[in-house]
Amino acid sequence: MLRLTTTTPTPSVRHPRGARAAVLGGLVAMAALAVTACTAAPAPAPSASSPAPTPEASSTPTGPVLADFPFGPSTSTTPLPDDCRAILTDSVLAELDGVPLNAPGMGGGIRPDSSRVCAWGEPGAAATWLVTVIGFSPYREATDALFALGNDGYTCYEPDGGIRCERTWEHDTLPVTQGRTLYYRDGIIVDTQYSNLAPAGYTSAIIAALWSR
């Protein structure tokens, strides 16, 4: 630490008032410098060779990874559903009996863009699940996406005043059938992706619930 040393003037010497002020100003500056010199320096940054902390692996199972679709603001007169069960028929619900709906980790519920997600299945189950996303999608972006799916092997047609595209395939490593069915009408897309769980009449039940009221 910097030490301050002052010399007491002899009584025989008289200092003018201006000189005394200059001496006092110098002492204040030196004191401030001493305080600064005593301030603790910040801890040194870790060296590049220091290993970064390893995050703990999450034990929470996650839902299936879904293919994208261009959701976004659109003009529509169709309200989005508030109940995943209410848009299905009794026969479809009977096929889903015992399958959890919107279990934690499956991504079910309402997304920030207001899309409704109905997720059927156990979290972390790779073989058996079904997820439907119902939300707004602008006409141009939606029809372009459906056209691209048609060029990618999907069967597309126009039932009930809308556009429907669908396709099934075999899982890469599991002995199960997977698929995707999409239906677009009035600015709303119903996008269902599934694995080993395809109740008969599922998408048709949703179409009837949304547009046959």
C-alpha positions as CSV (number, residue, x, y, z in Angstrom):
1,M,0.0,0.0,0.0
2,L,1.2,3.5,-0.9
3,R,2.4,5.3,2.3
4,L,1.8,9.0,2.7
5,T,4.7,11.0,4.2
6,T,4.3,14.7,5.0
7,T,6.9,17.1,6.3
8,T,5.9,19.5,9.1
9,P,7.1,23.0,8.1
10,T,9.4,24.8,10.6
11,P,7.7,27.6,12.6
12,S,10.0,30.2,11.1
13,V,8.6,29.7,7.6
14,R,5.3,31.3,6.7
15,H,3.4,29.9,3.7
16,P,1.1,32.1,1.8
17,R,-2.6,31.0,1.8
18,G,-2.4,29.9,-1.8
19,A,0.6,27.7,-1.2
20,R,-1.2,26.0,1.8
21,A,-4.2,25.3,-0.5
22,A,-1.9,23.7,-3.0
23,V,-0.3,21.5,-0.4
24,L,-3.7,20.4,0.9
25,G,-4.9,19.6,-2.6
26,G,-1.8,17.5,-3.2
27,L,-2.4,15.5,0.0
28,V,-6.1,14.8,-1.0
29,A,-4.9,13.6,-4.4
30,M,-2.3,11.3,-2.8
31,A,-4.9,9.9,-0.4
32,A,-7.3,9.1,-3.2
33,L,-4.4,7.3,-5.1
34,A,-3.7,5.3,-1.9
35,V,-7.3,4.2,-1.7
36,T,-7.3,3.2,-5.3
37,A,-4.1,1.2,-4.9
38,C,-5.7,-0.7,-2.0
39,T,-8.8,-1.8,-4.0
40,A,-8.9,-5.5,-4.6
41,A,-8.2,-6.5,-8.2
42,P,-10.8,-8.7,-10.0
43,A,-10.2,-12.4,-10.0
44,P,-8.3,-13.6,-13.0
45,A,-10.3,-15.3,-15.8
46,P,-9.9,-19.1,-16.0
47,S,-7.3,-20.2,-18.3
48,A,-8.2,-21.8,-21.7
49,S,-7.0,-25.1,-20.4
50,S,-9.5,-25.1,-17.5
51,P,-12.3,-27.6,-18.2
52,A,-15.7,-26.2,-18.6
53,P,-18.4,-27.4,-16.2
54,T,-20.4,-30.3,-17.6
55,P,-24.2,-29.8,-17.5
56,E,-26.1,-32.6,-15.8
57,A,-28.1,-34.8,-18.2
58,S,-31.8,-34.3,-18.0
59,S,-33.8,-37.3,-16.9
60,T,-37.1,-35.9,-18.1
61,P,-38.3,-37.7,-21.2
62,T,-39.2,-35.6,-24.2
63,G,-41.9,-35.9,-26.8
64,P,-41.4,-36.8,-30.5
65,V,-39.7,-34.5,-32.8
66,L,-42.2,-33.1,-35.3
67,A,-41.8,-32.0,-38.9
68,D,-42.3,-28.3,-39.4
69,F,-45.2,-26.4,-41.0
70,P,-45.5,-22.7,-41.7
71,F,-47.8,-21.6,-38.9
72,G,-48.6,-17.9,-38.7
73,P,-51.3,-15.2,-38.8
74,S,-54.0,-15.8,-41.3
75,T,-57.6,-14.7,-42.1
76,S,-60.1,-17.2,-40.8
77,T,-63.6,-17.5,-39.6
78,T,-62.9,-20.8,-37.9
79,P,-62.2,-20.8,-34.1
80,L,-59.5,-23.0,-32.8
81,P,-60.6,-25.8,-30.5
82,D,-60.2,-25.7,-26.7
83,D,-60.6,-29.4,-25.9
84,C,-58.7,-32.3,-27.6
85,R,-61.4,-34.8,-26.7
86,A,-64.4,-32.8,-27.8
87,I,-63.2,-32.8,-31.4
88,L,-63.2,-36.6,-31.6
89,T,-66.0,-39.1,-32.0
90,D,-66.8,-41.8,-29.5
91,S,-65.4,-44.5,-31.8
92,V,-62.1,-42.6,-32.1
93,L,-61.9,-42.0,-28.4
94,A,-62.5,-45.7,-27.8
95,E,-59.4,-46.5,-29.8
96,L,-57.5,-44.0,-27.7
97,D,-58.7,-45.4,-24.4
98,G,-55.9,-45.7,-21.9
99,V,-53.5,-43.6,-23.9
100,P,-52.3,-40.5,-22.0
101,L,-53.3,-37.1,-23.4
102,N,-50.9,-34.2,-23.1
103,A,-48.7,-35.9,-20.5
104,P,-45.8,-33.8,-19.2
105,G,-42.9,-33.8,-21.6
106,M,-45.1,-34.4,-24.7
107,G,-45.5,-30.8,-25.7
108,G,-49.3,-30.7,-25.5
109,G,-51.3,-27.6,-24.8
110,I,-51.3,-24.1,-26.4
111,R,-48.2,-22.7,-28.1
112,P,-47.2,-19.0,-28.0
113,D,-48.6,-18.6,-31.5
114,S,-52.0,-19.9,-30.2
115,S,-51.7,-23.3,-32.0
116,R,-53.4,-26.1,-30.1
117,V,-51.4,-29.3,-29.6
118,C,-53.1,-32.6,-28.8
119,A,-50.4,-35.1,-27.9
120,W,-51.4,-38.7,-27.2
121,G,-48.8,-41.1,-25.8
122,E,-46.2,-41.7,-23.1
123,P,-43.2,-39.3,-22.9
124,G,-40.1,-40.9,-24.2
125,A,-42.0,-43.6,-26.1
126,A,-40.4,-43.8,-29.5
127,A,-42.8,-46.5,-30.9
128,T,-46.3,-45.4,-30.1
129,W,-47.6,-41.8,-30.2
130,L,-49.9,-39.4,-32.0
131,V,-49.6,-35.6,-32.1
132,T,-52.0,-33.1,-33.8
133,V,-51.2,-29.4,-34.1
134,I,-54.2,-27.2,-35.1
135,G,-53.3,-23.6,-35.8
136,F,-53.5,-20.6,-38.2
137,S,-51.4,-20.7,-41.4
138,P,-51.3,-18.1,-44.1
139,Y,-52.7,-19.3,-47.4
140,R,-49.7,-18.8,-49.7
141,E,-47.2,-20.4,-47.3
142,A,-49.6,-23.3,-46.4
143,T,-50.4,-24.2,-50.0
144,D,-46.7,-23.9,-51.0
145,A,-45.8,-26.3,-48.2
146,L,-48.6,-28.8,-49.2
147,F,-47.5,-28.6,-52.8
148,A,-43.9,-29.5,-51.7
149,L,-45.2,-32.4,-49.7
150,G,-47.1,-33.6,-52.9
151,N,-43.8,-33.6,-54.7
152,D,-42.3,-35.6,-51.8
153,G,-44.5,-38.6,-52.1
154,Y,-47.6,-37.5,-50.3
155,T,-51.1,-38.1,-51.7
156,C,-53.0,-34.8,-51.9
157,Y,-56.6,-34.2,-52.8
158,E,-59.4,-31.7,-52.0
159,P,-62.2,-33.1,-49.9
160,D,-64.8,-31.1,-47.9
161,G,-63.7,-27.7,-49.2
162,G,-60.1,-28.1,-48.1
163,I,-56.7,-29.6,-49.1
164,R,-55.6,-32.9,-47.6
165,C,-52.2,-34.6,-47.9
166,E,-51.2,-37.9,-46.3
167,R,-48.4,-40.4,-46.4
168,T,-47.3,-43.5,-44.4
169,W,-43.9,-45.2,-44.1
170,E,-42.0,-47.8,-42.1
171,H,-39.9,-46.7,-39.1
172,D,-36.1,-46.9,-39.8
173,T,-35.3,-49.3,-37.0
174,L,-38.6,-50.3,-35.4
175,P,-41.3,-52.6,-36.8
176,V,-44.0,-49.9,-36.8
177,T,-45.8,-47.8,-39.3
178,Q,-45.5,-44.0,-39.1
179,G,-47.3,-41.3,-41.0
180,R,-48.5,-37.8,-41.4
181,T,-51.9,-36.4,-42.4
182,L,-52.5,-32.7,-43.0
183,Y,-55.7,-30.8,-43.8
184,Y,-55.9,-27.1,-44.7
185,R,-59.0,-25.0,-44.9
186,D,-60.1,-21.4,-44.1
187,G,-56.6,-20.4,-42.9
188,I,-56.4,-23.4,-40.4
189,I,-54.0,-26.3,-40.7
190,V,-54.7,-29.6,-38.9
191,D,-51.3,-31.4,-38.9
192,T,-51.2,-34.9,-37.4
193,Q,-48.0,-36.9,-37.1
194,Y,-48.0,-40.4,-35.6
195,S,-46.2,-43.6,-35.0
196,N,-48.0,-47.0,-34.5
197,L,-51.2,-45.1,-33.4
198,A,-53.7,-44.2,-36.1
199,P,-57.3,-44.5,-35.0
200,A,-59.7,-44.9,-37.9
201,G,-61.5,-41.7,-38.8
202,Y,-59.3,-39.5,-36.6
203,T,-58.7,-36.6,-39.0
204,S,-62.2,-36.8,-40.5
205,A,-63.6,-36.5,-36.9
206,I,-61.6,-33.3,-36.4
207,I,-62.7,-31.9,-39.8
208,A,-66.3,-32.5,-38.9
209,A,-65.9,-30.9,-35.5
210,L,-64.3,-27.8,-36.8
211,W,-66.3,-27.2,-39.9
212,S,-69.7,-28.9,-39.5
213,R,-70.9,-26.9,-36.5
